């Protein structure tokens, strides 16, 4: 952006030495000069060429709005392209991001020390970097069980942790009712809200990013509502994470014992049997 702003200044100051160098560059096209690199950036952002800029004479304001728009479009397209290839980003709505401002999940959260911790937990889950049992199973070669260690009923993925795990239902239940009350204030379709809240997939989506277009059947929430929903949902994710951690700490000795036993069994089954007779080569 700074380089493009400087280019605009060079193009406007027709008496400067830099302007003369730019004109010379368009005539000779020298490799590895500053103008050569800037031409590369102009082409990447789909902006006018250097010779066009020198001849057209953009005003400062017009050139600024032009390169800002082009830069925003370039990065927006690139982020959308990249996110489409990451399954971990399925709950994140990149369309609600605005150039130069953070995502609403961060920017609309109240800024208290406690809220910072809650936001950090939510962002980890939203980005797919929060270590759940299914992640462990994916990244571990030694037959790690993907089932939830607390309820042992299903693979522990994000939907399970946020919307399904029975071991943490007492935490979820109170927050679900609070979230329903908040949603009722901004949407008059009570039955639709009830269905959405009870649907594990949609509930997970609201909790992690309520700006996602998946929820547009409920009409977009106003900014104040989003702030309130985010505060409630981030409180929920942090409480679920804390409760999960407490229960896992309690189960740790038992889990450790089982893991050691499994490793011992694996070692024994891999060893060749001592009773296998050695064949006699002279027989
Ligand atoms: Zn569970």
Boltz pocket constraint, residues with backbone or C-beta under 6 A from the ligand:
constraints:
  - pocket:
      binder: B
      contacts: [[A, 148], [A, 149], [A, 150], [A, 151], [A, 152], [A, 153], [A, 154], [A, 156], [A, 160], [A, 164], [A, 165], [A, 166], [A, 167]]
      max_distance: 6.0
